[in-house]
């Protein structure tokens, strides 16, 4: 697993082991995504011979877990947490609230009705 890990990290949030692992998963996923899509296309193509499709299935099954899109979690860019993250702003709810009240997020203001 250490051969996947990047030598330097330029993350803006708290750097812990889980954040490093998630960053590594994102980099590996980005590198292997075209290959995964090609294999999935071959597997779903019914005009190809069954042997070719079976070989593509084996290759896809033998790829690392880090190449799967389901391994990537949304993380807060300020704290690195995964719970309560708003996708549009990549922040957890509490940090979003603090930044919005301070006026640091453009286009977001406190609602009053």
C-alpha positions as CSV (number, residue, x, y, z in Angstrom):
1,X,0.0,0.0,0.0
2,X,2.9,2.4,0.6
3,X,3.7,2.4,-3.1
4,X,0.4,4.2,-3.8
5,X,1.1,7.0,-1.3
6,X,2.1,10.4,-2.5
7,X,5.5,11.8,-1.3
8,X,4.1,15.3,-0.6
9,X,0.7,16.4,0.4
10,X,-0.7,19.8,-0.3
11,X,-3.9,19.6,1.7
12,X,-5.5,22.6,3.3
13,X,-7.1,20.7,6.2
14,X,-5.9,18.8,9.3
15,X,-3.7,16.0,8.2
16,X,-4.3,12.7,9.9
17,X,-3.9,9.1,8.8
18,X,-7.5,9.0,7.4
19,X,-7.1,12.2,5.5
20,X,-3.8,10.9,4.0
21,X,-5.5,7.6,3.1
22,X,-8.5,9.4,1.5
23,X,-6.1,11.6,-0.5
24,X,-4.2,8.5,-1.7
25,X,-7.5,6.8,-2.7
26,X,-8.5,9.9,-4.8
27,X,-5.1,10.0,-6.6
28,X,-5.2,6.3,-7.4
29,X,-8.8,6.4,-8.5
30,X,-8.0,9.3,-10.8
31,X,-5.1,7.4,-12.4
32,X,-7.0,4.2,-13.0
33,X,-10.4,5.5,-13.9
34,X,-10.0,5.2,-17.7
35,X,-8.8,1.6,-17.4
36,X,-11.8,0.7,-15.2
37,X,-14.2,2.3,-17.7
38,X,-12.6,0.4,-20.6
39,X,-12.9,-2.9,-18.8
40,X,-16.5,-2.2,-17.8
41,X,-17.3,-1.3,-21.4
42,X,-15.9,-4.6,-22.6
43,X,-17.8,-6.5,-19.9
44,X,-21.1,-5.0,-20.9
45,X,-20.6,-5.3,-24.7
46,X,-22.6,-8.4,-25.6
47,X,-21.2,-8.5,-29.2
48,X,-17.8,-9.6,-28.0
49,X,-16.9,-13.2,-27.4
50,X,-17.7,-14.6,-23.9
51,X,-14.0,-15.4,-23.3
52,X,-12.9,-11.8,-23.8
53,X,-15.7,-10.5,-21.5
54,X,-14.7,-13.1,-18.8
55,X,-11.0,-12.0,-19.0
56,X,-12.1,-8.4,-18.6
57,X,-14.1,-9.4,-15.5
58,X,-11.1,-11.1,-14.0
59,X,-8.9,-8.1,-14.6
60,X,-11.5,-5.8,-13.1
61,X,-11.8,-8.0,-10.0
62,X,-8.1,-8.1,-9.5
63,X,-7.7,-4.3,-9.5
64,X,-6.9,-2.7,-6.1
65,X,-9.8,-1.5,-3.9
66,X,-8.4,2.0,-4.1
67,X,-9.4,2.2,-7.8
68,X,-13.1,1.9,-6.9
69,X,-15.2,5.1,-6.7
70,X,-17.1,3.9,-3.7
71,X,-13.9,4.1,-1.6
72,X,-13.9,7.9,-1.7
73,X,-15.7,9.8,1.0
74,X,-16.7,13.4,1.1
75,X,-14.4,15.2,3.6
76,X,-14.5,18.7,5.1
77,X,-11.7,20.9,3.6
78,X,-11.2,22.6,7.0
79,X,-11.3,19.8,9.5
80,X,-11.1,16.6,7.5
81,X,-14.2,15.0,9.0
82,X,-16.7,12.9,7.0
83,X,-19.9,13.4,8.8
84,X,-22.3,16.2,8.0
85,X,-20.5,17.4,4.9
86,X,-22.3,19.7,2.5
87,X,-21.3,18.6,-1.0
88,X,-21.7,22.1,-2.6
89,X,-19.3,23.7,-0.2
90,X,-17.1,20.7,0.9
91,X,-17.5,21.7,4.5
92,X,-19.2,20.2,7.5
93,X,-22.3,21.9,8.7
94,X,-20.7,23.7,11.7
95,X,-17.8,25.1,9.7
96,X,-20.2,26.2,7.0
97,X,-22.3,28.0,9.5
98,X,-19.3,29.8,11.0
99,X,-17.9,30.8,7.6
100,X,-21.3,32.0,6.4
101,X,-21.9,34.1,9.4
102,X,-18.5,35.6,9.1
103,X,-19.3,36.4,5.4
104,X,-16.4,34.4,4.0
105,X,-18.6,32.4,1.5
106,X,-19.7,34.4,-1.5
107,X,-23.4,34.3,-2.3
108,X,-24.4,33.0,1.1
109,X,-26.1,35.2,3.6
110,X,-28.1,34.6,6.8
111,X,-31.8,34.0,6.1
112,X,-34.5,36.0,7.8
113,X,-38.2,35.7,7.1
